[in-house]
Amino acid sequence: MTETIKTKIIQFLEESRKKSFSMEEIAEGLGLQKSTDFKNLVQTVAAMEREGSVIFNKKGKVKLPMKRVFVEGTFRANERGFGFVTLDEEEDDIYIPKEATGYAMDGDTVAVDIVHVADPFSDRGAEGKVVEIKQRAISQLVGEFTLFDEKEIEESDLYGVVQPKDKKLSELKVFIGAQGIRPVDGSIVIVEISHYPEKGYSKSLEGLITKVVGHKNDPGMDILSIVVANGIPTKFEEETLAAADAVPDTIDPADFPERRDLRDQQIVTIDGADAKDLDDAVTVKALPDGSFYLGVHIADVSYYVTENSALDKEAFDRGTSVYLTDRVIPMIPQRLSNGICSLNPNVPRLTMSCEMWINQEGIVTDYNIFQSIIQTSARMTYQAVNQIIEDNDPETTKKYAELVPMFHDMAALHHVLEAMRIKRGAVSFEDREAKVLVDGEGHPQEIVLRERGVGERLIESFMLAANETVARHFNRKHLPFIYRIHEEPKKRKCAASLILRLL
């Protein structure tokens, strides 16, 4: 009876235009004017006030409390226990203290109550409290398994515990139910989560092991663990591999009369020494009037990866090739990425070409974009190009004697393009890049610093020129096109970055 009256009171207050009512007005509105009904009404309203579902104003009238407005965003955990919630990329994050995370995990979609609003005068950001977890971000994780002894298994009905590889989950213990797969101690495993942190169990999860990745002592297991933890597929579907095997290893240029044949040109690839998939090639000529001809040629992967094919669908799911310390996980099978789609020297390859005529101020005065066939003259490395351009190394210069004049033309064009970019306001953050050297078993041996020489920078200049030319072409044609745009950086972040660089 009380619950029925309570429901009617809430409905009456919600549907009425007025904000507050006397007890008599509520009784009249609900038809509860008999003495016994009125007594039940008063008792119910008193109980509702105690639980907070209604309140009394200063005049003693009943009204609904103001609904608290919660904001929704993505929780980002810090390994020290606290976190931040991102509402919008354009807005500052909300700080969530360690005791207010509401058992949220990294990546969860959460509702947040703002406890302290941002104070722009003191540069203090907003602080909040997680009040609800809308959606969990992870349903599985990767970690190292520790096996319980037989007595513990019998008493707890658990096989053991997993320590997550993700540092943001390092405080959590993942207990494994005694069902399904039972790995050996020290196995690296994938766990399907069945229970998340909650009151009384704030530092624990529970789940079942769905797959054993390997053992912690296996070569390269550290990196493989990271790959699996991030959901990166390590194997291709059988249908995808079958489609790749059906592609021929070579092409006959005579089969492509519609493509421009550029095999008579001096065209080279310039990449790192350990690169396997050579997807772009370049050629440069200095012209008599001081201007330059630049040709940029990109492997025409789309000829082999056709729309809605098995290759296309899996490439779409992967989204990109993943480059790791000791390996590359390609977007398409290696038979294609390192074979017919790689611009290897002295063999014909299908490409998309952008040729440009560039004046002495670095401005593209004319261009052509077309399908082509090329045959690169050499597979060059950044080191070899730098030895020719910067060091005038006699051995390397002799080895590539026929190409040396073109490399000097490339350097000259690069300097023209670089000067043009600086003139129009480009900012360059030149910094040395670290590279980890590993042994045959994937163990790190040394960290070396890689300097960016002219060889690396000229390829960057040429690719920028081609990208801008193609983008400008589609813009002029008013055709739909995908642009990758870097938004203007926030002043505060720029200042912080500059300070860090000066320290």
N, C-alpha and C positions, 0 to 999 in steps of 0.2 A: 504493500500500500504506500509506504514512504517513498520507495523508488519511483512509483507511478506519479505521485505528487511532485517529486523532485524534477522528473522529466518534463512535466507540464509547466512548472515554474520557469525552467530554463528556456523552453520553447516560447512561452509567453513573453519573457524579457527580450529574447532575440528577435522576435517578430514585431514587437511594438516600436512605434516611432519615438516614443518618449524614452528618456535615458534612465529615470528612476521612478519608483512607485511606493506608495504607502502600503501597509499590510492590507488595509481595507480595499485599496484599488486592485491588488493582486487577487484577493478573495472574490471580489466582484467579477473580475475578468475571467476567473476559473470556475465561477459558480460554486464557491466553497464558503457560503455565508452562514450555514448552520453552525451552531456553537461547537459541535464535535468536530466538524470539518475545519472550522477556523482554528481550533486548538491544534489539530494535526498540522495545519499549514504553518502556524507559528513555530512549532517544534521542528518541523522540517527545515524552515528558513534558518533557524538558529544552528542546526547541524550543518547546513550548507555554508554558513558563515565560518564555522570552525574549520571546515576543510578547504575554504578559500574559493568555492565556486560562485559565491555572491558576497557583496560587501554592502555596508551601510554608509551613506554619505553623512555630512554634518547635520542634515535636517532629519536624520533617522529614517530615510527612505532606502529601499532596497534597489541595488543595481548590479549589473555584471561587472566584474573587474576588467580593467584594460588588458587585452591580450598582449602578451609579450611577443615582440617581433624578433624572430631569430634569423640570422643570415646563414646562408649555405655556401660551403666551399670545400676545397681539397686540403686535407691535413698532411703536413710534411713533418715527419718526426726527426728529432735530433737524437743522436746516440746517447746524449746525456739526460734524456728523459722528457725534456720540454719539446715544444713544437711550434709550428706556425700554420695558419690557415690562409690559403690564397683564395680570394673571392674573384679577383679580376687581375689580369696582367698589368693593367694600368693603375691599379690601386696598391697601396702598401699592405703587406700581410698583417694578420692579427696574431699577436703573441699569445701562446697558450702555455701557462705555467705547468710544471710537472704534475702537480696535484689536480689539475683541471682538464686533463686530456680525455677523461671519460672512457678510458681503455681503447682509444682510437689508435690505429696502426697507420704507418706511412702509406699515403695514397688514398685513404678512406675518404668518402664523401660524408661530411658531417654538418650538423646544425650547431651554430655557435650563438651563445648569449654574450653580448658585449658587456663586460663588467666595468671597464674604464674606456671612455672614448679617447680618440687621439687628441693630443695637445700640440698643435702646430708651432706654438711659441717656444715650447721646450724641446721640440723635435722628438717627443715621446709618442710612440705608436699606440694603437688600440690594443687592449688586452681582453681576452675572452675566455669563455668556459664552454667546452663541448657538452651539449645537452642531449644529443642524439646522434647515433651513427646511422646514416641513411643507406650507405652501401659500402660493403667491404671491397677493398681494392685487390686483395690477393686471396686466392682459393687454394694455392699450393706454394711450397717453398722448398729450398734445397739446403741440406745441411749434413753434418757428420753424425753418424749414428753410434751411440754407446749402448751395448747390449747389457740388460740386467742378467743376474744369475738366475738359475732355475727357481730358487725359493722366492725371489722378488717377483718373478713373472707369475708364479702361482698365487701369491698374496695380492698383487696389485692388478692382475689381469692386463698388464702392459708388457710389451716386448723390451722397451727401453726408452731412451730419450734422445732427441736430436738437437744439436746446437746449430742454429741457423748460420749460414754463411754471410747473410746480409748484416752489416754492422748496425743498421738501424733496428734490427731485431735481436741484437746480441744479448739483451737483458732477458729475453724470453727463453723458457724451456719448452720444448715440444714433446709431449709424452705420446708414445706410439701404442695404440691399442693392439692387443694380442690377437690380431686377425690378419689373414692374408700373408703378405711377404714378411719373412723374418730374416733380415740380412745378418751378415757376420759383423762383429765389432770393428769399427773403423770405416765402415762403408759410407760412401757419399750417396745420399738417397733423395728422392723426390717424395714429399709428404703432401697428401691431400688433407686439408684442414677440415675438421668436423666440429670443433668447439673453439671459440675465440675467448680472449681475456674477459673476465667479468668480476663482479664483486666477490672477494674471497679468493680469487684465482687471477690476480692482476698481472702476474708474471708468467703465465703458462698458457699453452695451447694444447690441443689434442688432435690427433689425426691418424691416418693410416698411410703406410708406405705403398706407393703405386709403382715405383721403379727404382732399381739400383743402378746408379750411373757408373760406379766403379769403386775402387778403394782409394783411401787418402794417400797411399804410397805409390799409386800408379803414376807414370810420367805424364806431365801436363794436366793433372787432375785439378789443380788450383784454377787454371784458366777455364777448363771445361765446366767446372762448378759454376763459375760466373756466367758462362754462356747459358747453361741450363736454367739458372736462377732467374735470368732475364727473359726466359721464354723464347730464346733464339733457337730455331730448329737446326739440328746438326745433320739431318739426313733429308734427302728429297723423296717425294712420293714416287712410287714405282711408275705411275703413269707419266710423271714429269721426266724421269730418267729415260723411259722408252721413247718419248718425244724427242729428247736430246740425241739419243742414239740414231734416230731416223734422219738427222740432219747430216748431209755429206761433209767430209773433212776438207774438201777443196771446192773451188768454183772455177767455171770456165767463162772468162770474160765475154766470149761470143754469145753466151746465153742472155746477156744483158745489153742489147743494142740501144736501149733507151737511156742508159747511164753514160755520163761523160767519162771517157777513159783518160785518166791522169797518170798512167803508169810510167810515162816518160819524164815526169818531174822528179826533182830531188826532194823527197819527203822523208822526214825522220820522226821517230818517237823519241821523247826525252822523259825518262821516269827514274825512280829510285832503282838501285841495283837489284833489290829483292822483289820488284814488281813482276807479277805474272800475267795480269790482264792489261794489255796495252790498248787503251780505248781511245786515245787521241794522238794525232800526228800533225806536224806543222812544216811549212816551207816559207821562206822569205827571199825576196829579191830586192836589192837596191836598184832603183830606176835612174836613168840618166839625169832627170830633172831634180833629183834629190828626194823624191818621194819613194814609197815602198809598196811592194806587192806582198800581201800576207795571205796564206792559205791555211785554214784550220779544218781538219778532217776528223770527224767523229765516227767511230764504228757504228754501222747501221744495224743495231741489234733487233730493231723492230721488223726487219725482213724475216728473221728466223723466229722471233717471239710474236706470233700473230695474235690478234685480238680474240679473247675468250678461249684460247688454247690452254692445254694443261700447263705449259711453260708460263703463259701470261698470268694465269690464276695464281700459281705459286709465287711468282715474282711479285705480284700485287700484294699477297699476304706478307711476304718478307719485307717488302718496302725498300730495302737497301742491302748492299753488301756490308758485312761487319768486319772491321779490321782490328785484330787483337795483337798482343805482343809477339806471338809466335805463329800466327795463322790468320787466314782470311776465310770467312764463311760467306760464300758468294750468293748473290740474289738468283742467279741461274746456274745450272750444273756446270762444273768446271770443263766438261767436254766442249761447251760453247764459250764460256768466259775466257778460258785459256787457249781455245782452239780457233774455230772459224770466226769468232767475234773479236779476237785479239789481233791487233795490227802488227803481226810478226813480220820480220824483214824478208824481202825477196819472194813474197808470195802475194797474189792478188787478193784484195779484200774489198767488201762492199762498205761504202761510207756515205755519210751526209757531209757535204762540204759548204764552207762559207769562205769565199775569196773576197778580199778587201783591198782597195787602193787607198793608201793613207799618206796625207801630205806631211810636210816638214813640221807642222804644228800638232801632229797627232790626230787630225780629223779624218774620219772615213769619208772620202769624196765619192766613192762608188763601190758597189758590191754585187755579188751574185750568190744565191743559195740554191743548191741543186744536189741531186743524187749522183754518186760517182763510184768509180773503181780506182783504187790506188794500189801501189806496191812500194812499201817503204824501202829506202836504200840502206838504212842501218837502225839498229836498236841502240840508241844512245842512253847513257846514264848522266845524271846531274854532275857527278864527279868528273866524268870525261869532258863534258862541255865546259865546266869551270876550269879544268886543266888547260883547255885550248884557249878560252877567252881571257882568263885572268892570269894564268901562270905561264902561258906559252910553253907548255911542257913539250920538249922535242919528241919524245917517244909517242905520246898521244897525238900530237900534231901530224906526225909522219903517218901514223896508222890511219887517220881519217883525212888525209891530205885533200882529197877531192871535195870534201864537205866543209873544210876549214873556212873558205871565203863566206859561205852561207852563215856559219855560226857568228862571224864578225858582223855580218849584216843583221842577224837576229839581235845581237847586243845593241847595235846602233838604233834599231827600231824600238827595242824595249826602252831605251833611255828617252826617246822621243815621246812614247806613250806614257811613261812614268812622269815626265815633266808636265805633260798635258793634264794628267790626273791631279797632280799637286796644285797646278794653277787653278783648277776648278774646285779645289777645296778638299781633296781626299786626305784622309789621315792614315798614316802608316804606323803600326805598332810592331816594329822589328824586334824580334826576340829569338833567343836560341831555343831549339827544341830538343828535348831529351829523348833518347831511344834506348830501350832495354835490350841488351844482347843476351840470348839464351843458348843453352847447350842443346844437344840432340834430344834430351829428355824433357826439355821445357823449363829447366831450372835457370833462373836469372844468374848471369855471370858478371855483367858489367853494365854500367849506365854511361853512355857517351852523349856529348852535346853535338848536335848537328847544326852547322852554320848554313844559313840560306844564302847561297851565292847567286851570281847573275843567272846561272842556268835555271835555278828554281824560279827566280823572279820573272824571267822573260816568258816562261810558260804561263805564269799567272797573268802577265800583261796581255798575251795573245788570246787567252781564254776569255778574259774580260772584254776585249775588243770584239770577239766573235759573239759573246752573249749579248752585249749591248746592241750590236748590229742586227741580230736576229729579233731581239725584243722590239727594236725600233721599226723593223720591217712589218711585224705583225700588228703593231700599234697603228702604223700608217694605213694598213689594209683594213683596220677596224674589225679584226678577226678575234674570236675568243682565244685566250692564251693564258697559260699559268705563269705567273711572275713570282720569283722569290725576292721579297722586299725586306730589307732591314730597316725597322722603324728607327726614328731618331732617338738616340739614347737619352735617358734621364740625366739631368745635370748633376744630381746628387751622386748617382752611380759613377758618372765620369770622373767626378772629383775624388771619390773614394778610390777608384782604380788608379788615378794619377798619383795619389798619396802613397799607395802600396808600391808603385813602381819606383818612387823616389826614395823609399825607405831602404 
